[in-house]
Amino acid sequence: MKYLMLLSFVALLMLAVAQENPDKWCRNGLFTQTGSDFTLARVTPLSPRAYFFSDNESCPANDCQLTNYLIPGDTVILADHFFADFVCAWYEPKNGEETVGWLKQDDLELVALAPEPDFDEWQGVWADAENTLVINESYFGEGLIIEGQAFWMGLNDNIHIGGAFGRAYPEGNKLGLFDFDYGCKLELWLLDHYLLARDNKECGGMNVTFDGIYTTP
């Protein structure tokens, strides 16, 4: 009997895993690993309330609507990750925690971005919680110098650290850096006053990542 119960439990577990469809994922902690490109959008004046939708089970769908919503003029970051009439989006208010979830594409309009941002727009000290990316123009006028520090805070003052350093040359609003000393690959997108980053998980100790959305003070 116990053996049959164990088999039933394993079968249910495998079914639950099978129902997890990554094509429908749009969740906090994975946003910067979603899709291959990112851009800005804002809620249109025609949408008094643009509701977020969950990515659980059979979502996104109309019966997966969350209580979180945006109003006209609110700006979001979009990943090029779509499902039906929905697009995966990230939003952070001036005060409060960010929200990641599905939005209806009809509620949004794209924000025009500079196709070739000046070096000045890249430069500065960018921060996401404890992680920082410091970007300066090379003294020799050849590309940008990027120096990053990343941290993972565990229990009992257990801290893992990571870093990235090197010179890179933007292509449009994108920039790729490879730190040969550590095998750290870093991808950056400049989206107006946001800097989106993701890495290859080879930039430091266990659980350390530069993944995130950075802003300047």
C-alpha positions in Angstrom: 0.0 0.0 0.0 2.8 2.4 0.9 4.5 1.6 -2.4 1.3 2.3 -4.4 0.9 5.6 -2.5 4.4 6.6 -3.3 3.9 5.8 -7.0 0.7 7.9 -6.9 2.6 10.8 -5.3 5.4 10.6 -7.9 2.9 10.5 -10.7 1.1 13.6 -9.4 4.4 15.4 -9.0 5.5 14.6 -12.5 2.1 15.8 -13.8 2.5 19.1 -11.9 6.0 19.6 -13.4 4.7 18.8 -16.8 2.0 21.5 -16.4 4.7 24.1 -15.7 5.1 25.6 -19.1 8.1 28.0 -19.4 6.5 29.7 -22.4 3.9 31.1 -20.0 6.4 32.1 -17.3 6.5 35.9 -16.5 7.7 36.2 -12.9 9.9 38.2 -10.6 13.4 36.9 -10.4 13.4 35.6 -13.9 12.4 38.7 -15.9 15.9 39.6 -17.2 16.4 36.0 -18.4 13.1 36.3 -20.3 13.3 36.8 -24.1 16.2 38.1 -26.0 15.5 41.8 -26.1 13.9 44.6 -24.0 12.2 47.9 -24.6 10.0 50.5 -22.9 6.3 51.1 -23.2 3.6 53.1 -21.5 0.0 52.6 -20.7 -2.2 54.3 -23.4 -4.7 57.0 -22.6 -7.4 54.6 -23.8 -6.8 52.2 -20.9 -8.0 53.7 -17.6 -6.7 50.6 -15.8 -4.1 48.1 -17.3 -4.3 45.0 -15.0 -1.5 42.5 -14.5 -2.2 38.8 -15.1 -0.7 35.8 -13.4 1.4 33.1 -15.0 0.1 30.3 -12.9 -1.4 27.1 -14.3 -3.6 28.0 -17.3 -2.7 31.7 -17.2 -2.4 34.2 -18.7 -6.1 34.5 -19.4 -9.0 36.7 -18.4 -9.7 34.7 -15.3 -6.1 35.2 -14.1 -6.4 39.0 -13.5 -4.5 40.3 -10.5 -5.4 43.3 -8.3 -2.3 45.1 -9.4 -3.0 47.6 -12.2 -1.4 50.6 -14.0 -2.9 53.9 -15.2 -2.3 55.9 -18.3 1.3 57.2 -18.6 2.9 54.6 -16.3 6.1 53.3 -17.9 7.0 49.6 -18.0 9.9 47.5 -19.4 8.8 44.9 -21.8 10.6 41.6 -22.7 10.1 40.2 -26.2 8.2 37.4 -24.6 4.6 37.1 -25.7 1.7 34.7 -25.2 -1.6 35.1 -27.0 -2.5 38.8 -26.5 -0.2 39.3 -23.6 3.4 40.6 -23.2 5.7 40.1 -20.2 6.3 43.3 -18.3 8.2 44.8 -15.3 7.0 47.8 -13.4 8.3 49.6 -10.3 6.5 52.5 -8.6 8.3 55.4 -7.0 7.5 53.9 -3.6 7.0 50.1 -3.3 8.1 46.8 -4.7 8.3 46.0 -8.4 5.6 43.9 -10.2 6.4 41.4 -12.9 3.5 39.8 -14.9 1.6 39.7 -18.1 -0.1 42.8 -19.5 -2.5 43.0 -22.5 -0.6 44.4 -25.5 -3.6 46.6 -26.4 -3.1 48.5 -23.2 0.4 49.6 -24.2 2.2 51.8 -26.6 6.0 51.7 -27.3 8.2 54.5 -26.1 10.7 55.7 -28.7 14.3 55.3 -27.6 17.4 56.9 -29.0 18.9 54.4 -31.5 22.5 55.3 -30.7 22.7 56.7 -27.1 25.8 58.9 -26.4 28.5 57.7 -24.1 27.4 60.3 -21.6 24.0 58.5 -21.3 25.7 55.2 -20.4 28.1 56.7 -17.8 27.5 56.8 -14.1 27.1 54.6 -11.0 24.2 52.3 -11.6 22.7 50.4 -8.7 20.2 47.6 -8.1 20.0 46.9 -4.3 23.6 46.1 -3.3 24.8 45.4 -6.8 26.6 48.2 -8.7 27.8 48.8 -12.3 30.2 51.8 -12.7 30.5 52.9 -16.3 33.0 55.5 -17.6 34.4 56.4 -21.0 37.9 55.1 -21.6 40.6 57.6 -21.1 41.8 56.8 -24.6 38.4 57.5 -26.1 37.9 53.9 -27.1 34.7 52.4 -25.8 33.4 52.3 -22.2 35.0 50.8 -19.1 32.6 48.8 -17.0 33.4 47.7 -13.4 30.8 45.8 -11.5 30.3 44.3 -8.1 27.6 41.8 -7.1 26.6 40.2 -3.9 24.5 37.4 -2.5 23.5 37.6 1.1 22.9 34.2 2.8 22.2 33.2 6.4 24.5 33.8 9.3 26.4 36.6 7.6 27.3 34.2 4.7 28.1 36.6 1.8 29.2 35.6 -1.7 30.7 38.2 -4.0 31.3 38.6 -7.7 32.7 41.1 -10.2 33.1 42.0 -13.8 35.6 44.4 -15.4 36.5 45.3 -19.0 36.1 47.5 -22.0 33.1 47.3 -24.3 31.6 49.1 -27.3 27.9 49.7 -27.4 25.9 48.7 -30.4 22.8 50.8 -30.4 21.3 50.6 -26.9 23.0 47.3 -26.2 26.4 46.4 -24.8 28.1 43.1 -24.3 31.1 42.5 -21.9 33.2 39.4 -21.4 35.6 39.3 -18.5 38.2 36.8 -19.6 39.7 36.5 -16.1 36.6 35.0 -14.7 34.5 33.9 -17.7 31.8 36.4 -16.8 29.5 37.4 -19.7 27.5 40.5 -19.1 24.7 41.9 -21.3 23.4 45.4 -20.8 20.4 47.4 -22.3 20.1 51.1 -21.9 16.4 52.0 -21.7 16.2 55.7 -21.1 16.9 56.0 -17.3 17.0 52.3 -16.7 19.9 49.9 -17.3 18.9 46.3 -17.6 21.6 43.6 -17.0 21.8 39.9 -17.2 24.8 37.5 -17.0 25.8 33.9 -17.6 25.9 33.0 -13.9 29.7 32.8 -14.1 30.4 36.1 -12.4 31.2 35.1 -8.9 30.3 32.9 -6.0 27.3 30.6 -5.7 24.0 32.4 -6.3 25.7 35.6 -7.3 24.3 37.4 -10.3 24.1 40.8 -11.9 20.6 40.1 -13.2 18.5 43.1 -12.5 17.3 46.6 -13.4 19.6 49.4 -12.4 19.1 53.1 -11.9 21.3 56.0 -11.0 20.7 58.2 -7.9 
